[in-house]
Amino acid sequence: MSKASNAELPKSVDPYRLAEQNTVLEGVIPLSALARFRESVLGFDEGAACRVRLSFSMDSERRRIVSGELEAPVNLECQRCMGPMATTQNSRFVLGLVTSDEQAQQLPRELEPFLTDEFSADLWAMVEDELLLVLPPFPLHDRNECPAREDLEALEPDAAPAESGKENPFSVLADLKKTKH
């Protein structure tokens, strides 16, 4: 993502006017202001912010669209070791601006609907929705970086039983099968 402004992204805008003017907005949203997202992650550094770039435009069929990029540094809980895992959530998205469910159903498949009022849209809610959508369902450290990797290696059957010096408990069955024939 390009260097975004450190200015706070406006909370509410007139997206239709911005689309007609081909406007690009860049800025940040404090992660502490996004309550649903805050509840869905293990945490983040104090003062952490989501960097956002939004491009408002009109397509060839005069539909108003917003293309966006965002990135947010957060801590998730690794589902392997249950410890904190620092990561950056990234998203690229294209949304069609609509004011009703009927308009949303008429959008082409490649456009996700973004429901707005006639003259205002809550950009922070839109960004929060996108952040929630990109959260991994089962966050995991990279296998080599996970504190639980030693436990995982102990559980994996790396060597064949003959190599480990232990007798295979099923070898008796193999011997029985040979003697029956």
N, C-alpha and C positions, 0 to 999 in steps of 0.2 A: 504494500500500500504506500502511496506517496506520502510525503511529509504533510500531515494535516495541521491546521491551525490549532493552537492551544486554547483558543477561545471556546467557550461553551456553545454547543449547538443549540439553536432556539428550540424551545419545547413545542411550540405550536406555530404553524405557518399556513398560508393559503397555497396548497400544493398545485392547484389548477393555474393560478397566476404564475407560479414559479415554472411550471411546465411550459406555458406559453412563451416565457422569456428564456427558456433553455438555461436555467440557473443551476449552478453547482454550489452546494454548501459543504463546508468542511469544518470540523470542530470535534469537541470531546463531550462526553456525557459522564459525570461521576458515577462509578459503579455503585456507590453507596445510595444513590437516588433511585436505583432500580430494584424495588422491593422483591418482586417475584424472582428475579435472577439471583439476588443476594441470598434468598432462601434455598436456591437450587445448587449452590456451590459451597465448597468447604470454606472459602474466604478469598480475600485478596488484600494486597498491601494497602495501607492507609493512603488515601489520595489517589488510588488507581482509577483510571478512566478508560472508557471505550473510545477509541479513535474512529471517527465516522467520516465518510465521503459519500454524499448523495448527489446524483445528477438527475434533475427533473427535465423531462422533454416530452415531445409528442411524436408518435410513430407515424408511419405512412398513412394509416387509417384515422389519424387525428385522435387516437387514444392517448390519454395522459399516462405517462409511465415514470417511475423512479427507479434508477439503477443505483445500487449501493455496495459499498465495501465497508467492513468494520473489523476491528481487532481489539481484543480485550484480554489483558493478562489476569489469570485467575488461578486459584488453587482448587483442585478437585481431589476427591478421595479415591486412591487407587483401589480397585476391587480385588487385587491380588494380595497386597500387604496391608490394606486398610490405612495406609499412611498418606500424608499430604503429597500432592504431585503438582508442581508448578507447570503451567501450560499457557499457551495463548490461543484463544478461540478466534477463528477467522471465518468470515462469511462474505460471499458475493451473491447478490440477489437482484432480481428484476421484478418489480411489482406493477400491476395495473391499478390505477386510481379509480375507485368506484364509490358511488353513494348509495347503492342498493344491492340486494342479493341477486336481483334480476340482471343487473349490469355485470356482476361477478360471474354469473353463469355464461355470459356471452363472450368472456375473455378467451383468447386462444390458450391452449394448454401450457405454452411456455411462460405465460404470465400468471403469477399468483396474485390474487386480489388483495388490495389494501383498502379497507372500508374507511371512508372519510366523511366528514360533513361537507356541505356545499362549499364552505369557505375556510375550513380549518382542518388540520390533521395534527395529531399528537405524534411528533417524530420520536420522542423518547419511548413511547409505548411500542412504536414500530420497531425500533432498534432492540428493545428488550425482547420482543417476540422473536426476532431473528437470532438473538443470542441464545435464547432458550431452545430454538430449533437446532442449533449446531452443537449443543452439549452432547457428548458421547454417552450412550446408554450405560456402558460399562467402561469407565476410564481405567486405563492400565499404564503403568510406567513402561518404558521400553524394557524388554526382558533383561537386558544386561545392566540396567540401572536400578532395577527394583530391589529394595532391601530383602524381599522374600526369595530372591533367586537361589540362594543356597538351599532353602527348603524345597524349592521346585526341583533342583538338580538331584536332591536326595530321593525324591519321589519318582523320578524318571528311570525307567529300566534301560540304562545305557548299554550295559553289557549283557550278553546272553548268559543263561544260567551256568553253562559249562565253563565260561570264562571266570565267573565269580567264585568258583570252587564249591558252590552249593549243588546238591543233587536235585534234579527236577523231580518234584513229587509225582508227576504223571508218567515218569519213565517206566514205572511198574505196569501201567496200562499198555504201553508200547510193547513191553516184553510179553504180556499175556496175549496180545494180538498176534505176535509172531509165533507163539507156541500153538495156537489154535489151528493154524493153517498147515 
